[in-house]
Structure formats: structure tokens, C-alpha cells
């Protein structure tokens, strides 16, 4: 007899498939109930990221545009970087910091120099950072 209490996953589409498969398996093979809505726990880091994005981008980027950015980032096909920089400039100090990071990371020489000065590197954002 198999035992599974809960599963912690993010919102990726494949994880939806996984949870539906587990639910069907328990129903068909184990004759037990494992309900996806009761036992799937969303990754707290992902939830916090979504909340922070809403507060950071309010009145700057609408939610549909932010979702599009996440989808394009996941596909590796980001929209025009110049447009993204302009949007981040609207975030004042935070936006300026973001654009500085992008500038440093665009050049391997700048990245190496920064790493030499600071001893670490700043990660570039993606849909989970």
C-alpha cells in the first residue's frame, strides 16, 4: 500500500500533470482519495515572488504584461530588453539598481571586474527570482 501525504511544487504546467496523475493513480489503483486541491502545496518562494512582483510593478506593468514576460522568459524568448529597461526606470531606485545589474552582466569584462571587487556576482532575474 502506497502512502503519500502532500506534494510541494511550483505552478509549472508539468507539475499540474504530475498531481493529476497521482490523483488518478490513487483513485484507480489504490482505491483511495488523494485530492489535488487538498494535498498539493504551492512553493512558498514562488508565492512570495508573485506577491512582491504585484507590489513592485503596481501602476508600472499590468498583470497581463507581467504574465507575458514570465511566459517569454520560460520559453527563452524575452521581449525587447530596451522596453524592459524603460519599464524598470519607472520603478525609480529599484529600477536603477536593476538596470545597473543588467549593464554589469551584459559584459563578461564588467562581470569579471565586479566579481573581483565584490567577491560574488548578482543573479539576473527570471520568472522565479
DSSP file (Angstrom, degrees, kcal/mol; ACC not computed):
  #  RESIDUE AA STRUCTURE BP1 BP2  ACC     N-H-->O    O-->H-N    N-H-->O    O-->H-N    TCO  KAPPA ALPHA  PHI   PSI    X-CA   Y-CA   Z-CA
    1    1 A X              0   0    0      0, 0.0     2,-0.2     0, 0.0    29,-0.0   0.000 360.0 360.0 360.0 126.2    0.0    0.0    0.0
    2    2 A X        -     0   0    0     24,-0.0     2,-0.4     2,-0.0     0, 0.0  -0.568 360.0-159.1 -83.6 144.4    1.4    3.4   -1.1
    3    3 A X        +     0   0    0     -2,-0.2     2,-0.4     0, 0.0    -1,-0.0  -0.990  18.7 161.9-128.8 127.6    1.3    6.4    1.2
    4    4 A X        +     0   0    0     -2,-0.4     3,-0.1     1,-0.1    -2,-0.0  -0.962   9.6 177.9-142.4 123.6    1.6   10.0    0.1
    5    5 A X        -     0   0    0     -2,-0.4     2,-0.3     1,-0.3    -1,-0.1   0.938  63.8 -20.3 -88.2 -63.8    0.5   12.9    2.2
    6    6 A X        -     0   0    0     34,-0.0     2,-0.4    28,-0.0    -1,-0.3  -0.940  49.6-142.2-145.8 162.7    1.3   16.0    0.3
    7    7 A X  E     -a   40   0A   0     32,-2.4    34,-3.1    -2,-0.3     2,-0.6  -0.999  11.0-149.6-131.8 133.4    3.5   17.2   -2.6
    8    8 A X  E     +a   41   0A   0     -2,-0.4     2,-0.3    32,-0.2    34,-0.2  -0.909  35.6 144.0-106.2 116.9    5.2   20.6   -2.7
    9    9 A X  E     -a   42   0A   0     32,-2.0    34,-1.2    -2,-0.6    -2,-0.1  -0.945  43.1-114.0-145.3 163.5    5.6   22.0   -6.2
   10   10 A X        -     0   0    0     -2,-0.3    34,-0.0    32,-0.2    -1,-0.0  -0.105  47.8 -85.3 -86.8-166.6    5.5   25.3   -8.1
   11   11 A X  S    S+     0   0    0     32,-0.1     5,-0.1     4,-0.1    -1,-0.0   0.268  75.0 138.4 -89.1  12.4    3.0   26.4  -10.7
   12   12 A X    >>  -     0   0    0      1,-0.1     4,-1.2     3,-0.1     3,-0.9  -0.274  61.7-123.2 -60.3 143.5    4.7   24.8  -13.7
   13   13 A X  H 3> S+     0   0    0      1,-0.3     4,-1.8     2,-0.2     3,-0.3   0.852 110.2  58.0 -57.9 -38.3    2.3   23.0  -16.1
   14   14 A X  H 3> S+     0   0    0      1,-0.2     4,-2.4     2,-0.2    -1,-0.3   0.829 101.7  55.6 -64.2 -30.4    4.2   19.7  -15.8
   15   15 A X  H <> S+     0   0    0     -3,-0.9     4,-2.4     2,-0.2    -1,-0.2   0.839 103.7  54.4 -70.7 -31.9    3.6   19.8  -12.0
   16   16 A X  H  X S+     0   0    0     -4,-1.2     4,-2.3    -3,-0.3    -2,-0.2   0.927 109.9  47.4 -62.1 -44.4   -0.2   20.1  -12.7
   17   17 A X  H  X S+     0   0    0     -4,-1.8     4,-2.4     2,-0.2    -2,-0.2   0.923 110.8  52.1 -62.1 -45.0    0.1   17.0  -14.9
   18   18 A X  H  X S+     0   0    0     -4,-2.4     4,-2.4     1,-0.2    -2,-0.2   0.931 110.9  46.5 -57.1 -48.3    2.0   15.2  -12.2
   19   19 A X  H  X S+     0   0    0     -4,-2.4     4,-2.4     1,-0.2    -1,-0.2   0.886 112.2  49.6 -66.3 -38.7   -0.6   16.0   -9.5
   20   20 A X  H  X S+     0   0    0     -4,-2.3     4,-2.4     2,-0.2    -1,-0.2   0.878 111.0  51.2 -65.6 -36.3   -3.5   14.9  -11.7
   21   21 A X  H  X S+     0   0    0     -4,-2.4     4,-2.6     2,-0.2    -2,-0.2   0.912 110.5  47.9 -65.9 -42.8   -1.7   11.7  -12.5
   22   22 A X  H  X S+     0   0    0     -4,-2.4     4,-2.6     2,-0.2     5,-0.2   0.927 111.5  50.9 -62.3 -44.9   -1.1   11.0   -8.8
   23   23 A X  H  X S+     0   0    0     -4,-2.4     4,-1.8     1,-0.2    11,-0.3   0.920 112.9  45.2 -59.0 -45.3   -4.8   11.7   -8.1
   24   24 A X  H  X S+     0   0    0     -4,-2.4     4,-3.0     2,-0.2     5,-0.3   0.893 111.3  53.7 -66.4 -40.4   -5.9    9.3  -10.8
   25   25 A X  H  X>S+     0   0    0     -4,-2.6     4,-2.9     1,-0.2     5,-1.2   0.948 109.7  46.6 -59.8 -49.8   -3.5    6.6   -9.7
   26   26 A X  H  <5S+     0   0    0     -4,-2.6     6,-2.8     1,-0.2     5,-0.4   0.884 115.7  46.5 -61.6 -37.8   -4.7    6.7   -6.1
   27   27 A X  H  <5S+     0   0    0     -4,-1.8    -2,-0.2     4,-0.2    -1,-0.2   0.944 123.6  31.3 -69.0 -47.6   -8.3    6.6   -7.3
   28   28 A X  H  <5S+     0   0    0     -4,-3.0    -2,-0.2    -5,-0.1    -3,-0.2   0.920 132.4  24.6 -80.0 -46.4   -7.9    3.8   -9.8
   29   29 A X  T  <5S+     0   0    0     -4,-2.9    -3,-0.2    -5,-0.3    -2,-0.1   0.862 132.4  30.8 -92.7 -39.6   -5.1    1.6   -8.4
   30   30 A X  S   <S-     0   0    0     -5,-1.2    -3,-0.2    -4,-0.2    -4,-0.1   0.570  91.1-135.0 -97.7 -10.6   -5.2    2.2   -4.7
   31   31 A X        +     0   0    0     -5,-0.4     2,-0.3    -6,-0.4    -4,-0.2   0.888  65.5 121.6  52.5  42.9   -8.9    2.9   -4.4
   32   32 A X        -     0   0    0     -6,-2.8     2,-0.6    -9,-0.1    -1,-0.2  -0.866  66.1-113.2-127.9 162.5   -8.1    5.9   -2.1
   33   33 A X        +     0   0    0     -2,-0.3     2,-0.4    -3,-0.1    -9,-0.1  -0.878  33.7 166.5-102.3 122.7   -8.8    9.5   -2.4
   34   34 A X        -     0   0    0     -2,-0.6     2,-0.5   -11,-0.3    -7,-0.1  -0.893  22.5-157.6-131.3 100.4   -5.9   11.9   -2.9
   35   35 A X    >>  -     0   0    0     -2,-0.4     4,-2.3     1,-0.1     3,-1.0  -0.692  13.1-147.9 -90.9 125.7   -7.4   15.3   -3.9
   36   36 A X  H 3> S+     0   0    0     -2,-0.5     4,-1.6     1,-0.3    -1,-0.1   0.862  98.8  53.6 -57.5 -39.5   -5.1   17.6   -5.7
   37   37 A X  H 34 S+     0   0    0      1,-0.2    -1,-0.3     2,-0.2    -2,-0.0   0.733 115.6  39.9 -71.6 -21.1   -6.7   20.7   -4.2
   38   38 A X  H <4 S+     0   0    0     -3,-1.0    -2,-0.2     1,-0.1    -1,-0.2   0.773 124.8  32.2 -94.5 -30.4   -6.2   19.4   -0.7
   39   39 A X  H  < S+     0   0    0     -4,-2.3   -32,-2.4   -33,-0.1     2,-0.6   0.414  90.6  94.3-116.5   0.1   -2.7   17.9   -0.9
   40   40 A X  E  <  -a    7   0A   0     -4,-1.6     2,-0.5    -5,-0.3   -32,-0.2  -0.858  57.2-163.3 -92.9 122.1   -0.8   20.0   -3.4
   41   41 A X  E     -a    8   0A   0    -34,-3.1   -32,-2.0    -2,-0.6     2,-0.1  -0.918  15.2-130.7-108.1 124.7    1.2   22.7   -1.6
   42   42 A X  E     -a    9   0A   0     -2,-0.5     2,-0.3   -34,-0.2   -32,-0.2  -0.460  33.4 -97.8 -72.8 145.1    2.4   25.6   -3.6
   43   43 A X     >  -     0   0    0    -34,-1.2     4,-1.9     1,-0.2     3,-0.4  -0.486  28.0-145.3 -64.7 121.7    6.1   26.5   -3.2
   44   44 A X  H  > S+     0   0    0     -2,-0.3     4,-2.8     1,-0.2     5,-0.2   0.836  97.4  58.6 -62.6 -33.9    6.2   29.4   -0.7
   45   45 A X  H  > S+     0   0    0      1,-0.2     4,-2.2     2,-0.2    -1,-0.2   0.910 107.1  47.7 -61.1 -40.6    9.2   31.0   -2.5
   46   46 A X  H  > S+     0   0    0     -3,-0.4     4,-2.2     2,-0.2    -2,-0.2   0.903 111.8  49.5 -66.8 -41.5    7.1   31.2   -5.7
   47   47 A X  H  X S+     0   0    0     -4,-1.9     4,-2.3     2,-0.2    -2,-0.2   0.924 111.3  48.7 -64.2 -44.6    4.1   32.7   -3.8
   48   48 A X  H  X S+     0   0    0     -4,-2.8     4,-2.7     1,-0.2     5,-0.2   0.906 109.5  53.9 -61.6 -41.3    6.3   35.3   -2.1
   49   49 A X  H  X S+     0   0    0     -4,-2.2     4,-2.4    -5,-0.2    -1,-0.2   0.920 108.6  48.6 -58.6 -45.3    7.8   36.2   -5.5
   50   50 A X  H  X S+     0   0    0     -4,-2.2     4,-1.9     2,-0.2    -1,-0.2   0.906 111.9  48.9 -62.8 -41.9    4.3   36.7   -7.0
   51   51 A X  H  X S+     0   0    0     -4,-2.3     4,-1.8     2,-0.2    -2,-0.2   0.929 111.6  48.7 -63.9 -45.5    3.3   39.0   -4.1
   52   52 A X  H  X S+     0   0    0     -4,-2.7     4,-2.8     1,-0.2     5,-0.2   0.902 109.1  53.8 -62.0 -41.4    6.5   41.0   -4.3
   53   53 A X  H  X S+     0   0    0     -4,-2.4     4,-2.6     1,-0.2    -1,-0.2   0.904 105.8  53.2 -60.0 -41.0    6.0   41.4   -8.1
   54   54 A X  H  X S+     0   0    0     -4,-1.9     4,-0.6     1,-0.2    -1,-0.2   0.925 113.9  42.1 -60.6 -44.2    2.5   42.8   -7.6
   55   55 A X  H  < S+     0   0    0     -4,-1.8     3,-0.3     1,-0.2    -2,-0.2   0.885 117.2  46.7 -71.4 -38.4    3.8   45.4   -5.1
   56   56 A X  H  < S+     0   0    0     -4,-2.8    -2,-0.2     1,-0.2    -1,-0.2   0.894 119.5  37.5 -69.2 -39.6    6.8   46.4   -7.2
   57   57 A X  H >X S+     0   0    0     -4,-2.6     4,-2.4    -5,-0.2     3,-2.3   0.362  79.0 133.5-100.4   5.3    5.1   46.6  -10.5
   58   58 A X  T 3< S+     0   0    0     -4,-0.6     4,-0.1    -3,-0.3    -3,-0.0  -0.350  84.8   4.0 -59.6 134.0    1.8   48.2   -9.5
   59   59 A X  T 34 S+     0   0    0      2,-0.2    -1,-0.3     1,-0.1     3,-0.1   0.515 128.7  67.2  66.2   8.5    0.9   51.1  -11.8
   60   60 A X  T <4 S+     0   0    0     -3,-2.3     2,-0.4     1,-0.4    -2,-0.2   0.698 108.5  16.2-116.4 -52.4    4.0   50.3  -13.9
   61   61 A X  S  < S-     0   0    0     -4,-2.4    -1,-0.4     4,-0.0    -2,-0.2  -0.994  78.3-130.8-126.8 127.5    3.4   47.0  -15.6
   62   62 A X     >  -     0   0    0     -2,-0.4     4,-2.1    -3,-0.1     3,-0.3  -0.385  27.8-108.9 -76.6 161.1   -0.1   45.5  -15.8
   63   63 A X  H  > S+     0   0    0      1,-0.2     4,-2.4     2,-0.2     5,-0.2   0.837 117.1  55.0 -60.8 -36.4   -0.6   41.9  -14.7
   64   64 A X  H  > S+     0   0    0      1,-0.2     4,-2.1     2,-0.2    -1,-0.2   0.905 109.6  47.5 -63.8 -40.1   -1.2   40.6  -18.3
   65   65 A X  H  > S+     0   0    0     -3,-0.3     4,-2.3     2,-0.2    -2,-0.2   0.888 111.3  51.1 -67.5 -38.2    2.2   42.1  -19.4
   66   66 A X  H  X S+     0   0    0     -4,-2.1     4,-2.2     2,-0.2    -2,-0.2   0.897 109.9  49.5 -65.8 -40.5    3.9   40.6  -16.4
   67   67 A X  H  X S+     0   0    0     -4,-2.4     4,-2.5     2,-0.2    -2,-0.2   0.903 110.0  51.6 -63.6 -40.8    2.5   37.1  -17.2
   68   68 A X  H  X S+     0   0    0     -4,-2.1     4,-2.8     1,-0.2     5,-0.2   0.908 108.2  52.0 -61.7 -42.1    3.6   37.5  -20.8
   69   69 A X  H  X S+     0   0    0     -4,-2.3     4,-2.4     1,-0.2    -1,-0.2   0.921 110.2  48.6 -59.0 -45.3    7.1   38.4  -19.5
   70   70 A X  H  X S+     0   0    0     -4,-2.2     4,-2.3     2,-0.2    -2,-0.2   0.909 112.3  48.3 -62.7 -42.7    7.2   35.2  -17.4
   71   71 A X  H  X S+     0   0    0     -4,-2.5     4,-1.8     2,-0.2    -2,-0.2   0.919 113.6  46.4 -64.2 -43.8    6.0   33.1  -20.3
   72   72 A X  H  X>S+     0   0    0     -4,-2.8     5,-2.8     1,-0.2     4,-0.6   0.878 111.9  51.6 -67.3 -36.3    8.6   34.5  -22.7
   73   73 A X  H ><5S+     0   0    0     -4,-2.4     3,-0.8    -5,-0.2    -2,-0.2   0.910 108.9  50.5 -65.0 -41.8   11.3   34.1  -20.0
   74   74 A X  H 3<5S+     0   0    0     -4,-2.3    -1,-0.2     1,-0.2    -2,-0.2   0.844 112.7  46.9 -64.4 -33.7   10.3   30.5  -19.5
   75   75 A X  H 3<5S-     0   0    0     -4,-1.8    -1,-0.2    -5,-0.2    -2,-0.2   0.548 114.1-118.4 -83.2  -7.9   10.5   29.9  -23.3
   76   76 A X  T <<5S+     0   0    0     -3,-0.8     2,-0.3    -4,-0.6    -3,-0.2   0.689  84.4 113.0  76.9  18.8   13.8   31.7  -23.5
   77   77 A X      < -     0   0    0     -5,-2.8    -4,-0.1    -6,-0.2    -3,-0.1  -0.592  47.7-175.2-122.9  69.5   12.3   34.4  -25.8
   78   78 A X        -     0   0    0     -2,-0.3     3,-0.2    -5,-0.1    -9,-0.1  -0.278  27.5-110.9 -65.4 149.2   12.4   37.6  -23.8
   79   79 A X        -     0   0    0      1,-0.2    -1,-0.1   -10,-0.1     5,-0.1  -0.147  65.0 -47.8 -68.9 175.2   10.8   40.7  -25.3
   80   80 A X    >>  -     0   0    0      1,-0.2     4,-1.6     2,-0.1     3,-0.5  -0.201  49.9-144.4 -50.7 122.9   13.0   43.6  -26.3
   81   81 A X  H 3> S+     0   0    0      1,-0.2     4,-2.4     2,-0.2    -1,-0.2   0.797  97.7  61.2 -63.8 -29.1   15.4   44.3  -23.5
   82   82 A X  H 3> S+     0   0    0      2,-0.2     4,-2.1     1,-0.2    -1,-0.2   0.896 103.7  49.7 -64.6 -38.7   15.2   48.1  -24.2
   83   83 A X  H <> S+     0   0    0     -3,-0.5     4,-2.2     2,-0.2    -2,-0.2   0.910 109.9  51.0 -64.8 -42.0   11.5   48.0  -23.4
   84   84 A X  H  X S+     0   0    0     -4,-1.6     4,-2.4     1,-0.2    -2,-0.2   0.914 109.1  51.0 -62.5 -42.6   12.2   46.2  -20.2
   85   85 A X  H  X S+     0   0    0     -4,-2.4     4,-1.8     1,-0.2    -1,-0.2   0.907 108.5  51.3 -62.0 -42.2   14.8   48.7  -19.1
   86   86 A X  H  X S+     0   0    0     -4,-2.1     4,-0.9     1,-0.2    -1,-0.2   0.925 110.4  49.4 -61.0 -44.1   12.4   51.6  -19.8
   87   87 A X  H >< S+     0   0    0     -4,-2.2     3,-0.9     1,-0.2     4,-0.3   0.916 110.1  50.4 -61.1 -43.5    9.7   49.9  -17.6
   88   88 A X  H >< S+     0   0    0     -4,-2.4     3,-1.5     1,-0.3    -1,-0.2   0.792  99.6  64.8 -69.4 -26.2   12.2   49.4  -14.8
   89   89 A X  H >< S+     0   0    0     -4,-1.8     3,-1.4     1,-0.3    -1,-0.3   0.811  92.8  63.9 -62.9 -27.8   13.3   53.0  -14.9
   90   90 A X  T << S+     0   0    0     -3,-0.9    -1,-0.3    -4,-0.9    -2,-0.2   0.645  89.4  68.3 -69.4 -13.6    9.7   53.8  -13.8
   91   91 A X  T X  S-     0   0    0     -3,-1.5     3,-1.1     1,-0.3     4,-0.4   0.256  93.2-151.9 -89.1  11.9   10.5   52.0  -10.6
   92   92 A X  T <> S+     0   0    0     -3,-1.4     4,-2.6     1,-0.3    -1,-0.3  -0.291  71.1   8.2  55.8-123.1   12.9   54.7   -9.6
   93   93 A X  H 3> S+     0   0    0      1,-0.2     4,-2.4     2,-0.2    -1,-0.3   0.890 134.4  49.3 -59.6 -42.8   15.8   53.5   -7.3
   94   94 A X  H <> S+     0   0    0     -3,-1.1     4,-2.3     1,-0.2    -1,-0.2   0.926 112.7  48.5 -60.7 -44.1   14.8   49.8   -7.6
   95   95 A X  H  > S+     0   0    0     -4,-0.4     4,-2.5     2,-0.2    -2,-0.2   0.877 109.4  52.1 -64.2 -39.1   14.7   50.2  -11.4
   96   96 A X  H  X S+     0   0    0     -4,-2.6     4,-2.1     2,-0.2    -1,-0.2   0.923 110.1  48.9 -63.6 -43.3   18.1   52.0  -11.5
   97   97 A X  H  X S+     0   0    0     -4,-2.4     4,-2.2    -5,-0.2    -2,-0.2   0.911 110.4  51.5 -61.2 -42.1   19.6   49.1   -9.5
   98   98 A X  H  X S+     0   0    0     -4,-2.3     4,-2.4     1,-0.2    -2,-0.2   0.935 110.1  48.4 -59.5 -47.4   18.1   46.6  -11.8
   99   99 A X  H  X S+     0   0    0     -4,-2.5     4,-2.3     1,-0.2    -1,-0.2   0.835 108.8  53.9 -66.0 -32.3   19.5   48.4  -14.9
  100  100 A X  H  X S+     0   0    0     -4,-2.1     4,-2.6     2,-0.2    -1,-0.2   0.923 108.8  49.3 -65.0 -43.7   22.9   48.6  -13.3
  101  101 A X  H  X S+     0   0    0     -4,-2.2     4,-2.5     2,-0.2    -2,-0.2   0.931 111.4  48.9 -60.3 -46.1   22.9   44.8  -12.7
  102  102 A X  H  X S+     0   0    0     -4,-2.4     4,-1.4     1,-0.2    -1,-0.2   0.915 110.9  50.8 -60.1 -43.5   21.8   44.2  -16.4
  103  103 A X  H  X S+     0   0    0     -4,-2.3     4,-0.6     1,-0.2     3,-0.3   0.925 111.9  46.9 -60.2 -45.8   24.6   46.5  -17.6
  104  104 A X  H >< S+     0   0    0     -4,-2.6     3,-0.7     1,-0.2     7,-0.4   0.910 113.6  48.0 -63.1 -42.3   27.2   44.7  -15.5
  105  105 A X  H 3< S+     0   0    0     -4,-2.5    -1,-0.2     1,-0.2    -2,-0.2   0.666  97.8  70.1 -76.8 -16.5   26.0   41.3  -16.6
  106  106 A X  H 3< S+     0   0    0     -4,-1.4     2,-0.5    -3,-0.3    -1,-0.2   0.771  98.5  53.5 -70.8 -24.3   26.0   42.2  -20.3
  107  107 A X    <X  -     0   0    0     -3,-0.7     4,-2.6    -4,-0.6     5,-0.2  -0.938  68.4-152.5-116.1 128.6   29.7   42.3  -20.5
  108  108 A X  H  > S+     0   0    0     -2,-0.5     4,-2.6     1,-0.2     5,-0.2   0.853 101.3  54.7 -65.5 -32.0   32.0   39.5  -19.4
  109  109 A X  H  > S+     0   0    0      2,-0.2     4,-2.4     1,-0.2    -1,-0.2   0.933 110.9  44.1 -65.4 -45.4   34.7   42.0  -18.6
  110  110 A X  H  > S+     0   0    0      2,-0.2     4,-2.8     1,-0.2     5,-0.2   0.907 113.9  51.0 -64.1 -41.5   32.3   44.0  -16.3
  111  111 A X  H  X S+     0   0    0     -4,-2.6     4,-2.5    -7,-0.4    -2,-0.2   0.930 112.0  46.1 -61.8 -46.4   31.1   40.8  -14.7
  112  112 A X  H  X S+     0   0    0     -4,-2.6     4,-2.1     2,-0.2    -1,-0.2   0.903 113.6  49.4 -63.0 -42.0   34.6   39.6  -14.0
  113  113 A X  H  X S+     0   0    0     -4,-2.4     4,-2.3     2,-0.2    -2,-0.2   0.919 112.2  47.9 -63.8 -44.7   35.6   43.1  -12.7
  114  114 A X  H  X S+     0   0    0     -4,-2.8     4,-2.8     1,-0.2     5,-0.5   0.924 111.8  49.7 -61.7 -45.3   32.6   43.2  -10.4
  115  115 A X  H  X S+     0   0    0     -4,-2.5     4,-2.3     1,-0.2    -1,-0.2   0.877 110.7  50.8 -62.3 -37.3   33.2   39.7   -9.1
  116  116 A X  H  < S+     0   0    0     -4,-2.1    -1,-0.2    -5,-0.2    -2,-0.2   0.898 115.4  42.2 -66.9 -40.9   36.9   40.6   -8.4
  117  117 A X  H  < S+     0   0    0     -4,-2.3    -2,-0.2    -5,-0.1    -1,-0.2   0.910 129.6  24.9 -71.1 -43.2   35.8   43.7   -6.5
  118  118 A X  H  < S-     0   0    0     -4,-2.8    -3,-0.2     2,-0.3    -2,-0.2   0.729  94.7-127.5-100.1 -26.6   33.0   42.2   -4.5
  119  119 A X  S  < S+     0   0    0     -4,-2.3     2,-0.3    -5,-0.5    -4,-0.2   0.539  82.8  51.7  88.2   6.2   33.8   38.5   -4.4
  120  120 A X  S    S-     0   0    0     -6,-0.3     2,-0.3    -5,-0.0    -1,-0.3  -0.938  75.0-120.6-157.9 176.6   30.4   37.4   -5.8
  121  121 A X        -     0   0    0     -2,-0.3     2,-0.4    -3,-0.1   -10,-0.0  -0.940  21.2-120.8-128.4 149.9   28.0   38.1   -8.6
  122  122 A X        -     0   0    0     -2,-0.3     2,-0.1   -21,-0.1    -7,-0.0  -0.767  31.6-124.0 -90.1 132.3   24.4   39.3   -8.7
  123  123 A X        -     0   0    0     -2,-0.4     2,-0.3     1,-0.1   -18,-0.0  -0.453  19.5-122.1 -74.0 147.1   22.0   37.0  -10.4
  124  124 A X        -     0   0    0     -2,-0.1    -1,-0.1     1,-0.1     5,-0.0  -0.696  36.8-104.3 -86.1 142.7   19.8   38.2  -13.2
  125  125 A X        +     0   0    0     -2,-0.3     2,-0.3   -27,-0.1    -1,-0.1  -0.209  43.3 166.2 -65.5 155.5   16.1   37.9  -12.7
  126  126 A X    >   -     0   0    0    -52,-0.0     3,-0.9     0, 0.0   -56,-0.1  -0.814  59.5 -68.5-148.5-169.8   13.9   35.3  -14.3
  127  127 A X  T 3  S+     0   0    0     -2,-0.3   -57,-0.1     1,-0.3    -2,-0.1   0.617 134.0  39.4 -68.6  -8.7   10.4   34.1  -13.5
  128  128 A X  T 3         0   0    0    -58,-0.0    -1,-0.3   -79,-0.0   -79,-0.1   0.491 360.0 360.0-114.7  -5.6   11.4   32.6  -10.2
  129  129 A X    <         0   0    0     -3,-0.9    -2,-0.2    -5,-0.0    -4,-0.1   0.351 360.0 360.0-119.6 360.0   13.9   35.2   -9.0
